[in-house]
């Protein structure tokens, strides 16, 4: 079943990720390296990104998830209605 990762898109020594920065939720969503180009084609670094795909726990950490089989990549936050 597809799940979602959303937050600020970053790159560090481990690769591309969503979230985990100061002021964000503790969880980090690591983007599967084979799908880096799919995400970079839509989302700029240090900007909001929403990705829908298969999310599983990271192999080495309980505080991170890895997203693969990416179906949707969006660079806009949902609009809140008053």
Secondary structure, DSSP 8 states (H G I E B T S, - for coil): --EEEEEEEEEETTEEEE--STTS-S-EEEE-GGGHHHHHTT--TTSEEEEEEEEEE-SS-TTEEEEEEEEEEE--------
